[in-house]
Amino acid sequence: HHGSKNALTPDQARRLHPSIALIGVGAGNRYGHPAPETVGLLEGSGCRVYRSDRDGQVKCTFAPDSIAVSLQ
């Protein structure tokens, strides 16, 4: 997701308790994405946030009981 201000509520963050978030966003985009509030909710829930504007291409490899993340 692009991380808009309304992309995630505090209740959703608590219920989902994500461990990884991928935010696809261009650097300096005119919408100001991702919103600091959304990134704060994700990080506050203990989530590792990966952003295409800062991290570049992110590769996820899925296994039955895990997800491995690598930066390309």
Contact map, one row per residue, 1 for C-alpha under 8 A:
111000100000000000000111000000000000000000000000000000000000000000000000
111100000000000000000011100000001100000000000000000000000000000000000000
111110100000000000000010000000001110011000000000000000000000000000000000
011111100000000000000000000000001110010000000000000000000000000000000000
001111110000000000000000000000001111110000000000000000000000000000000000
000111111000000000000000000000000000010000000000000000000000000000000000
101111111000000000000000000000000000010000000000000000000000000000000000
000011111101100000000000000000000000010010000000000000000000000000000000
000001111111100000000000000000000000000010000000000000000000000000000000
000000011111110000000000000000000000000010000000000000000000000000000000
000000001111111000000000000000000000000000000000000000000000000000000000
000000011111111100000000000000000000000000000000000000000000000000000000
000000011111111111000000000000000000000011001000000000000000000000000000
000000000111111110000000000000000000000000001000000000000000000000000000
000000000011111110000000000000000000000000000000000000000000000000000000
000000000001111111000000000000000000000000000000000000000000000000000000
000000000000111111100000000000000000000000001110000000000000000000000000
000000000000100111111000000000000000000001001110000000000000000000000000
000000000000000011111000000000000000000000000111000000000000000000000000
000000000000000001111100000000000000000000000011110000000000000000000000
000000000000000001111110000000000000000001000011110000000000000000000000
100000000000000000011111000000000000000000000000111100000000000000000000
111000000000000000001111100000000100000000000000111100000000000000000000
110000000000000000000111110000000000000000000000001110000000000000000000
010000000000000000000011111010001100000000000000001110000000000000000000
000000000000000000000001111110000000000000000000000110000000000000000000
000000000000000000000000111110000000000000000000000011000000000000000000
000000000000000000000000011111010000000000000000000000000000000000000000
000000000000000000000000111111111000000000000000000000000000000000000000
000000000000000000000000000111111000000000000000000000000000000000000000
000000000000000000000000000011111000000000000000000000000000000000000000
000000000000000000000000000111111110000000000000000000000000000000000000
011110000000000000000000100011111110000000000000000000000000000000000000
011110000000000000000010100000011111011000000000000000000000000000000000
001110000000000000000000000000011111111000000000000000000000000000000000
000010000000000000000000000000000111111100000000000000000000000000000000
000010000000000000000000000000000011111110000000000000000000000000000000
001111110000000000000000000000000111111111000000000000000000000000000000
001000000000000000000000000000000111111111100000100000000000000000000000
000000000000000000000000000000000001111111110000000000000000000000000000
000000011100100000000000000000000000111111111000000000000000000000000000
000000000000100001001000000000000000011111111111100000000000000000000000
000000000000000000000000000000000000001111111111100000000000000000000000
000000000000000000000000000000000000000111111110000000000000000000000000
000000000000110011000000000000000000000011111110000000000000000000000000
000000000000000011100000000000000000000001111111000000000000000000000000
000000000000000011111000000000000000000001111111100000000000000000000000
000000000000000000111000000000000000000001100111110000000000000000000000
000000000000000000011110000000000000001001100011111000000000000000000000
000000000000000000011110000000000000000000000001111101100100000000000000
000000000000000000000111100000000000000000000000111111110000000000000000
000000000000000000000111110000000000000000000000011111111100000000000000
000000000000000000000001111000000000000000000000001111110000000000000000
000000000000000000000000001000000000000000000000011111110000000000000000
000000000000000000000000000000000000000000000000011111111100000000000010
000000000000000000000000000000000000000000000000001111111100000000000011
000000000000000000000000000000000000000000000000000100111110000000000011
000000000000000000000000000000000000000000000000010100111111000000001111
000000000000000000000000000000000000000000000000000000001111100000001111
000000000000000000000000000000000000000000000000000000000111110000111100
000000000000000000000000000000000000000000000000000000000011111000111000
000000000000000000000000000000000000000000000000000000000001111101110000
000000000000000000000000000000000000000000000000000000000000111111100000
000000000000000000000000000000000000000000000000000000000000011111000000
000000000000000000000000000000000000000000000000000000000000001111100000
000000000000000000000000000000000000000000000000000000000000011111110000
000000000000000000000000000000000000000000000000000000000001111011111000
000000000000000000000000000000000000000000000000000000000001110001111100
000000000000000000000000000000000000000000000000000000000111100000111110
000000000000000000000000000000000000000000000000000000000111000000011111
000000000000000000000000000000000000000000000000000000111110000000001111
000000000000000000000000000000000000000000000000000000011110000000000111
